[in-house]
């Protein structure tokens, strides 16, 4: 029987907490780590592993993740206790086929909260390579405005490059105190998909849809887009 091979590690170099249950972390791998934008990595602590979509682009030296705490889960409470400089295990090969469909000119990306992760990776990569073959339309839903980890980044890019990306964040609980001052769209993200298809003039032969995040949202968006003839790629996030 072959001995179990030790997995490489990745060191925690930065943490940015958004809320008590949402955080962005950056990990520095011990090994060269290559992936396609949209893929996921598998990290572990104390023998427990979980997959996470990668936020960072392949040209960045670290692995960036946007993680939600599952209070009674087996893994995320351990991750919340990780200190700067400590390490997680890292499976050496990324996985996943939730990547950019390059035969389409327009890309409609629909996400809930942490589901924005693979889309940020794709957008950063396209921007880094100055790849203007594509046009991106990003619809991002959350319950509260403080859950949009990449709102500032995406709004800045959309202001500087309006012909490259359109970013629309929407909150589903506009009357709650945490959303005081919110002046943007107020609806569940799956319920605004069709109006934005019409407003943006997206056609099935030229555009592809993506849905990432809450399983219920993904299922509904896939149904709505599919009924209009769009090809849709799915990535569902299950809490465990």
N, C-alpha and C positions, 0 to 999 in steps of 0.2 A: 504493500500500500504506500503510495507516494505521500510524503509529508505535505501538509497544507502550506501553500505559498503565502508569504506575508504580503499584504496589499500595500502599495505606496500610500503616502500621506499627503495632506494638504493643510497648510498652516493658516489659522485665522489671522488676518492682518488688519481687518477693519470691520466695524459693525455700525449700522445706522438704524436706530429704532424709530419707526413711524408712530406706532401705537403700542399698547401693552402686548398685543398679539401679532404684530407684523414687524418684520425686520429685514434689512438688506445686509448681507454679509459678503465679504470678499475673502477668498481663499487662495493661497499661493501654493500651487502643486510642487511636489518634490521631483516630478518627472515632466518631460515635455508632454503637453496635453493639447491635442488637436481635435477639432470638431467642426461640424457644419452649423451655421446659425439655425436655431430651432431645435437642436438636439438637447438631450438631457444627460446629466452625470449622476452617478450613484455614489453617495457618501455614507459613512458609517461611524458609529460610536458604540463602544462596548458590545460589539458583535451584532448590532442592529443596523440595518441599512435602509435608506430611502432614496428614490430617484427625484431629482429636481431639474426643471428646465433651466438652461443657462441663460442669464441675462447678458453677460458680456459677449463681445464680439471676438472671433478668433485672433484678431490682431492685438488684443489686450493681454497683458502678462498674467492676469489673475482670473479666477473663476468667480463671477458675481452671481448670487442667488437671491431671490425674493421669497421669503419663507413666512408661512402662517403658523402660529402656535396652535397645536391641538392639546388643550390643557391636560387631558387624561390619556394622551397618546404615549406610545412606547419610545418615540424618537425625539420629537421636537422639544420636550422639556429638557432633555439632555443637551440638545443644541443650544438652548437658551442659557444653560449654565457654562458653556464653553468660554474660556477667557482668551484674550489676545495672546497669540504665540502658541496656543495649544493646537493640536492637530485632530483632524478627522481622517478616516481611511477614505481612499478614492479608488474606485474601479478604474483601471487604466484606459478603458475604451468607452467613449460615449455611445449612446444608442438613440434610436428614434428616427422616424421618417416624417416628422412634422416640420418639413423644410420648405423653402421657397420653390413654388412652381414657376420656373423661369420662362415657360412658353407663353405666359399671360403678361399683358402689359400693366393691368390694374389689379391691385390686391386689397380686398376688403377684409380687415382684421378685427374680430370681435372678441373682447376679453372681459372677464370679471376679475378684479383685484389682482392676485398674483399671476393670473393667466396672461398678463401683459408681458411676462418674462421672455418667451421665445420671440415675440414681435420686436422687442427692443433690440435683441441680438441681431435680428435680420436688418432692422433699420440702421443700426450703428455700422454694420458691415457694408451695406449699400452706400452709406454716406462716406465711409472711410475710403472706399474704392471709387467714389464719385461716379457710381453707376446710375445713370439717368435714364436707363431703358424703362424703368418701372415707376409707377405712381401708387402711393400707399394711402389708404383711408383707414384710420384706426378709431374704432368705437370702444370706449373703455367704461365699464360700469362698476359701481361700488355703492355700498350703503351710505358711506360718509366721505366727505371731501379729503380728510386726512389719510385716506387709504390709497390715494393716487401717488405712489412712490416716484413715478417718472413723469408726472405732469409737467413740471418746470422744464425738464429736458425736452420733452416732446413738443411743448408749446413754443419753446425757443427755436427748435428746428423748423417747425411749421411756419413760424414768422419769417425766418431767414430764407426758407426754401418752400414757398407756398405751392410751387409746381411739383414738389416732391412728396410732401406729406400733408394730409389733413388729419388733425387729431380732435376728437370729440369726447370729452369725459362727461358722464352723466351720473347723478346720484339718485337713489331710489327712495330715500327718506328725507325729503327736503324740509319738512317741518320740525325735525329734531334739532336740539340745541347745537350739536356738533356740526350741523350744516348752516349755522347762522352766517349770513353774508354771501352764501352761494348764489351766483347769478347765472349759472350755466343751465344745461339741459337737466330736467328732473323727470326721470323715468327709468324703469329697468332697461338694461341695454338691449335685450332681445326684442323689446317692444318698439325700438326706434330704428331697427335695421331697415325695414321696408321703406320708410319715409326718406332715409338717407340714400338708398338705392335710387329712388326717383329723383331726389334733389341733385345727386352727383352724376346722374345719367349713366349708371353702370349697366353694361349689357353682358349676358352670360358668355358670349363668344370671346369677349375681350377681358373679362374679369374672373378671378377665382376668389372664393370665400374661405376664411379660416375662422374657427371658433375654439377658444381655449379657456378653460376655467371650470366653473361650476357645472356638473353634469346636466342639470336641468336646463341651464342656459344653452349649453352646447347642443343638446337634443332639439330644443325649440328653434334655434338659429339654423341648424341644419335642415329642419323641416321647412322653415320659411324660405330659405335660399333655394333649397332643392325644388320646391314647388314652382320656382321661377326659372328653373333650368340651369342654376349655377352649380359648378363643381365645388364641393365643400370638403375641407380637411378638418379633422377633429382632434382635439387633445383634451381629455377630461381629467380633472384633478379631484381625487377622492381624499377625504380627510380620514386619517388613521393614525 
